[in-house]
Amino acid sequence: MVYSNNDTLTKLNTFAQLLYCVKFFRFVFFFYSFLSFVFWFLNCFEVDWLYLFNWLFVIPYQIVGALGYRVDGISVDFSLAIIGGASLILGFAFDFVVNNLYNRVLDLQEEETRKIKQRRMRERKTVRRTAPAAGMNIENPMENSKLLFIIMPHTHKIKRKKEDLELTFQEVEIWKQRINKKLLENVSYSKPMQKGYYRKNLFLMYKDFNYVDDFIYYIRPTLDSIVLEFRRYGISVSFCYVLSALAQMQNLEKELDCMDTILSLNFVNDIIVTNRFKVTYDNKATHQYSMEFKGEYNLSKNLSISNKQPLYALIDRRSGE
């Protein structure tokens, strides 16, 4: 689930996901160690059928022999115990190395995200300084429109065992609160005009709709970093989010109500935008994103009233994502 247009950040995200999967290989060492100790214990009692499983220990036996281990004068063969102990040590060593690599990659990913934010801020300052000198006219008919964003996180427990239980309703709400809090911390630099919760879903509003390209540029790696961070706690996170435009403040609650209904359609990890957003965005002088038609949906909460509206997904022209 990588959204960043930055190649380095994309590679870091992919490598972090790979390390997260690889670190479970430590259980192979632990299981082999357990098996070795069990068979060593049974071998002490000379259980006849153990020879059927000799193939499991052929190579470790050869390694133990090559290391100069001798059993002369000793009534009990400790080879399997040595193999079990070595497997246990290897398991802990493997876990230590992979976890340190994983945490290091997460640190690099956070650092890269910070660099992206700083670079983008410098680019914006440069554009603001050069635009008047070049005689650029950035006025458009929707200049006073505001940018509106609402998001709903979905959380699931990463099950490491079949018997692991799914999160309870109370646990889901607690994790959502922690995710929203983290998201607010990460977007504080953008200084939204207004922020709050609408039916438990976090929303942000910016006074200038033209901030939209910068906002999307930042929000993608921000959400990626949150996904990786909470995976450390064994929680899988995905997001549904919607963007719209607001021309008049008195329509804020009505627009949020409509966007909240769109969230319930569960377009996971797509940037869903309203028709009002599309009309406003089409009036911008430049267009970094194109829009993919997702269909018409009845967005009325009253089933007896039809309120069909077109919805779109925002597509980055440069990456095709």
C-alpha positions as CSV (number, residue, x, y, z in Angstrom):
1,M,0.0,0.0,0.0
2,V,2.6,2.6,-1.2
3,Y,1.3,6.0,-2.4
4,S,4.4,8.1,-2.3
5,N,5.8,9.6,-5.6
6,N,9.3,9.6,-4.1
7,D,11.3,6.6,-5.3
8,T,13.5,6.4,-2.1
9,L,10.4,6.4,0.1
10,T,8.7,3.8,-2.0
11,K,11.8,1.5,-1.7
12,L,12.0,2.0,2.0
13,N,8.3,1.2,2.5
14,T,8.7,-2.0,0.4
15,F,11.8,-3.0,2.3
16,A,10.1,-2.4,5.6
17,Q,7.2,-4.6,4.6
18,L,9.6,-7.3,3.5
19,L,11.5,-7.2,6.8
20,Y,8.2,-7.4,8.7
21,C,7.4,-10.6,6.9
22,V,10.9,-12.1,7.2
23,K,11.2,-11.6,10.9
24,F,8.6,-14.3,11.5
25,F,11.3,-16.8,10.2
26,R,12.7,-16.7,13.7
27,F,9.9,-19.1,14.7
28,V,11.5,-21.7,12.4
29,F,14.7,-21.6,14.6
30,F,12.6,-21.8,17.8
31,F,10.6,-24.7,16.6
32,Y,13.7,-26.6,15.5
33,S,15.3,-26.0,18.9
34,F,12.2,-27.3,20.6
35,L,12.1,-30.3,18.3
36,S,15.8,-31.0,19.0
37,F,15.4,-30.9,22.8
38,V,12.3,-33.2,22.6
39,F,14.1,-35.7,20.5
40,W,17.2,-35.5,22.7
41,F,15.1,-36.3,25.7
42,L,13.4,-39.2,24.0
43,N,16.8,-40.5,22.7
44,C,18.0,-40.7,26.3
45,F,15.4,-43.3,26.8
46,E,16.4,-45.1,23.6
47,V,13.0,-44.8,21.9
48,D,13.1,-47.2,18.9
49,W,11.1,-45.2,16.3
50,L,13.3,-42.1,16.5
51,Y,15.5,-43.4,13.6
52,L,12.6,-42.5,11.3
53,F,13.4,-38.8,11.9
54,N,17.1,-39.0,11.5
55,W,16.9,-37.0,8.3
56,L,15.8,-33.9,10.2
57,F,19.2,-33.8,11.9
58,V,21.7,-35.1,9.4
59,I,23.3,-31.8,8.4
60,P,23.4,-30.4,12.0
61,Y,25.0,-33.7,13.2
62,Q,27.7,-33.2,10.5
63,I,28.3,-29.6,11.6
64,V,28.6,-30.7,15.3
65,G,31.0,-33.4,14.3
66,A,33.1,-31.0,12.2
67,L,33.4,-28.7,15.2
68,G,35.3,-31.5,17.0
69,Y,32.6,-32.6,19.4
70,R,33.3,-36.0,20.8
71,V,31.2,-38.3,23.0
72,D,34.0,-40.8,24.0
73,G,33.6,-41.9,27.5
74,I,30.2,-40.2,27.9
75,S,27.1,-42.5,28.1
76,V,24.7,-39.8,26.9
77,D,25.0,-38.2,23.4
78,F,24.5,-34.4,23.8
79,S,24.6,-33.7,20.1
80,L,20.8,-33.0,19.8
81,A,21.0,-30.8,22.9
82,I,23.8,-28.8,21.3
83,I,21.8,-28.5,18.1
84,G,18.8,-27.3,20.1
85,G,20.8,-24.7,22.0
86,A,22.5,-23.5,18.8
87,S,19.1,-23.2,17.1
88,L,17.7,-21.2,20.0
89,I,20.7,-18.8,19.9
90,L,20.3,-18.4,16.2
91,G,16.6,-17.6,16.6
92,F,17.3,-14.8,19.1
93,A,20.2,-13.5,17.0
94,F,18.1,-13.5,13.8
95,D,15.3,-11.7,15.7
96,F,17.7,-9.1,17.1
97,V,19.3,-8.3,13.7
98,V,16.0,-8.2,11.7
99,N,14.2,-6.0,14.3
100,N,17.1,-3.6,14.4
101,L,17.1,-3.4,10.6
102,Y,13.3,-2.9,10.6
103,N,13.4,-0.1,13.1
104,R,16.3,1.5,11.2
105,V,14.3,1.4,8.0
106,L,11.3,3.0,9.8
107,D,13.5,5.8,11.0
108,L,14.8,6.3,7.5
109,Q,11.3,6.4,6.2
110,E,10.3,9.0,8.7
111,E,13.4,11.1,7.9
112,E,12.6,10.8,4.1
113,T,9.0,11.9,4.8
114,R,10.3,14.9,6.7
115,K,12.6,15.8,3.8
116,I,9.7,15.6,1.3
117,K,7.7,18.0,3.5
118,Q,10.6,20.5,3.7
119,R,11.4,20.3,0.0
120,R,7.8,20.9,-0.9
121,M,7.6,23.9,1.4
122,R,10.7,25.4,-0.3
123,E,9.1,24.8,-3.7
124,R,5.9,26.6,-2.6
125,K,7.9,29.6,-1.3
126,T,9.8,29.7,-4.6
127,V,6.6,29.7,-6.6
128,R,5.1,32.5,-4.5
129,R,8.2,34.7,-5.1
130,T,8.4,34.1,-8.8
131,A,4.8,34.1,-9.8
132,P,4.2,37.9,-9.6
133,A,7.5,38.7,-11.3
134,A,6.5,36.5,-14.3
135,G,3.2,38.2,-14.5
136,M,1.3,35.0,-13.7
137,N,-2.4,35.3,-13.2
138,I,-3.6,32.6,-10.8
139,E,-7.0,33.9,-10.3
140,N,-9.9,31.6,-11.1
141,P,-13.6,31.6,-10.6
142,M,-13.4,29.4,-7.6
143,E,-10.7,31.4,-5.7
144,N,-12.7,31.6,-2.5
145,S,-13.5,27.9,-2.3
146,K,-12.2,26.0,0.7
147,L,-10.7,22.5,0.7
148,L,-12.5,20.0,2.8
149,F,-11.1,16.6,3.9
150,I,-12.6,13.8,6.0
151,I,-11.0,10.4,6.9
152,M,-12.0,7.2,8.5
153,P,-9.4,4.6,9.6
154,H,-10.1,0.9,9.5
155,T,-8.2,-1.3,12.0
156,H,-7.7,-5.0,12.3
157,K,-5.5,-7.1,14.5
158,I,-2.6,-8.8,12.7
159,K,-3.2,-12.4,13.6
160,R,0.0,-14.4,14.2
161,K,-1.8,-17.4,15.5
162,K,-5.1,-19.0,14.4
163,E,-6.5,-18.7,17.9
164,D,-5.8,-14.9,18.0
165,L,-9.0,-13.0,18.6
166,E,-10.2,-10.0,16.5
167,L,-10.4,-6.6,18.1
168,T,-13.4,-5.8,20.2
169,F,-15.6,-2.8,19.4
170,Q,-14.0,-0.9,22.3
171,E,-10.5,-1.7,21.2
172,V,-11.3,-0.6,17.6
173,E,-12.4,2.8,18.9
174,I,-9.3,3.2,21.1
175,W,-7.0,2.4,18.2
176,K,-8.9,4.8,15.9
177,Q,-8.5,7.6,18.5
178,R,-4.8,6.9,18.7
179,I,-4.5,7.0,14.8
180,N,-6.5,10.2,14.6
181,K,-4.3,11.8,17.2
182,K,-1.2,10.8,15.4
183,L,-2.6,12.1,12.1
184,L,-3.4,15.4,13.7
185,E,0.2,15.7,15.0
186,N,1.6,14.9,11.5
187,V,-0.6,17.5,9.7
188,S,-0.2,20.3,12.3
189,Y,2.4,21.9,10.0
190,S,-0.3,22.6,7.4
191,K,-2.3,24.8,9.9
192,P,-5.8,23.9,8.8
193,M,-8.4,26.6,9.1
194,Q,-10.7,24.3,11.0
195,K,-10.4,20.7,12.3
196,G,-12.7,18.5,14.3
197,Y,-14.8,15.4,14.2
198,Y,-18.0,14.7,12.4
199,R,-19.7,11.5,13.6
200,K,-16.4,10.3,15.0
201,N,-14.6,10.9,11.7
202,L,-11.7,13.4,11.6
203,F,-12.1,16.3,9.2
204,L,-9.8,19.2,8.2
205,M,-10.7,22.4,6.3
206,Y,-8.2,24.7,4.5
207,K,-9.1,28.3,3.6
208,D,-7.6,28.1,0.1
209,F,-8.7,25.3,-2.3
210,N,-5.4,25.8,-4.3
211,Y,-3.6,24.1,-1.4
212,V,-5.0,20.8,-2.7
213,D,-2.0,19.6,-4.6
214,D,0.4,20.2,-1.7
215,F,-2.1,18.6,0.7
216,I,-2.3,15.4,-1.4
217,Y,1.5,15.4,-1.8
218,Y,2.0,15.4,2.0
219,I,-1.0,13.2,3.1
220,R,0.1,10.1,1.2
221,P,3.5,9.6,2.8
222,T,2.0,10.7,6.1
223,L,-0.6,7.9,6.0
224,D,2.0,5.4,4.9
225,S,4.1,6.2,7.9
226,I,1.1,5.7,10.2
227,V,0.4,2.3,8.7
228,L,4.0,1.2,9.3
229,E,4.1,2.7,12.8
230,F,0.9,0.9,14.0
231,R,2.0,-2.4,12.4
232,R,4.7,-2.4,15.1
233,Y,1.8,-2.8,17.6
234,G,0.3,-5.7,15.6
235,I,-2.5,-3.5,14.1
236,S,-3.3,-3.4,10.4
237,V,-4.5,0.1,9.3
238,S,-6.2,1.2,6.1
239,F,-8.0,4.4,5.3
240,C,-11.1,5.7,3.5
241,Y,-11.0,9.4,2.8
242,V,-12.9,12.0,0.8
243,L,-12.0,15.5,-0.6
244,S,-14.5,18.1,-1.5
245,A,-14.8,21.9,-2.0
246,L,-16.8,24.3,0.1
247,A,-17.9,27.7,-1.3
248,Q,-20.0,28.9,1.7
249,M,-19.4,28.2,5.4
250,Q,-23.1,27.8,6.1
251,N,-23.1,24.6,4.0
252,L,-20.3,23.0,6.0
253,E,-22.5,20.5,8.0
254,K,-24.4,19.5,4.9
255,E,-21.2,18.9,3.0
256,L,-19.7,16.9,5.8
257,D,-22.9,14.8,6.0
258,C,-22.6,14.0,2.3
259,M,-18.9,13.1,2.7
260,D,-19.6,10.9,5.7
261,T,-22.1,8.9,3.6
262,I,-19.3,8.5,0.9
263,L,-17.0,7.1,3.6
264,S,-19.6,4.3,4.3
265,L,-19.1,3.1,0.7
266,N,-15.6,1.9,1.8
267,F,-13.4,3.0,-1.1
268,V,-10.3,1.9,0.8
269,N,-7.1,3.8,0.0
270,D,-8.6,5.6,-3.0
271,I,-8.7,9.4,-3.0
272,I,-12.4,9.8,-3.5
273,V,-13.6,13.3,-4.5
274,T,-17.1,14.8,-5.0
275,N,-18.5,16.3,-8.1
276,R,-18.2,19.7,-6.4
277,F,-14.5,19.1,-6.0
278,K,-14.2,18.1,-9.6
279,V,-15.9,21.3,-10.9
280,T,-13.6,23.4,-8.6
281,Y,-10.5,21.5,-9.5
282,D,-11.2,21.8,-13.3
283,N,-11.1,25.6,-12.9
284,K,-7.5,25.5,-11.6
285,A,-4.9,26.8,-14.0
286,T,-2.8,23.6,-13.7
287,H,-3.8,20.0,-13.1
288,Q,-1.5,17.6,-11.6
289,Y,-4.2,15.0,-11.2
290,S,-6.8,13.4,-13.4
291,M,-10.1,11.9,-12.3
292,E,-11.4,8.4,-12.8
293,F,-15.2,8.1,-12.8
294,K,-16.3,5.6,-10.0
295,G,-20.0,5.7,-10.7
296,E,-23.2,7.4,-9.5
297,Y,-24.3,6.8,-5.9
298,N,-27.3,7.7,-3.9
299,L,-25.9,9.8,-1.1
300,S,-29.1,10.4,0.7
301,K,-29.5,8.8,4.2
302,N,-33.2,8.8,3.6
303,L,-33.8,5.7,1.5
304,S,-37.1,7.2,0.2
305,I,-35.2,10.1,-1.4
306,S,-32.9,9.7,-4.3
307,N,-29.8,11.9,-4.3
308,K,-27.6,10.3,-7.0
309,Q,-24.2,12.0,-7.4
310,P,-21.1,11.1,-9.4
311,L,-18.0,10.2,-7.5
312,Y,-14.4,10.2,-8.8
313,A,-11.0,8.9,-7.8
314,L,-8.0,11.2,-8.1
315,I,-5.2,9.8,-10.3
316,D,-1.7,11.2,-10.3
317,R,-0.8,12.0,-14.0
318,R,2.9,11.3,-13.4
319,S,2.7,7.9,-11.8
320,G,-0.6,6.6,-13.0
321,E,-1.5,5.7,-9.4
